[in-house]
Amino acid sequence: MGIFSTIKNAVFGDDKDDAPTPSPTPSTGFGAAQDAKATTTVDVEQKLDAMGSADSLNWRTSIVDLLKLIGVDPSYENRKELATELGRADYSGSAEDNVWLHRQTMQELAKNGGRVPAEFLD
């Protein structure tokens, strides 16, 4: 499991925590249950704000604070691994890289069913 999967699970909940998929019936089949799950959105901002130390961390702009908030080691190595997962092999840990990494992380959460504030999507 990669760093982004860890982030996604921390925000959305582990896949194993989801309710079991109902057995197929002639009227619904498996596809209907999966389609319903895929359309569920998670309010990322609300979930993160509700976490224990959200008020003392600047998770809205800092990738390091975002990782700390969800209990992921914010080390350079982990941030570099996350950057590689999100398509950037030349991550150096600079301020610009960290801004990019935070924005990409939020955009990926949005692509995976999260509702994030518009400021993270431009």
Helices and strands as residue ranges (DSSP letters): H 3-12, G 15-17, H 29-38, E 42-43, H 44-49, G 54-56, H 63-69, H 76-85, H 95-111, E 114-115, G 118-120
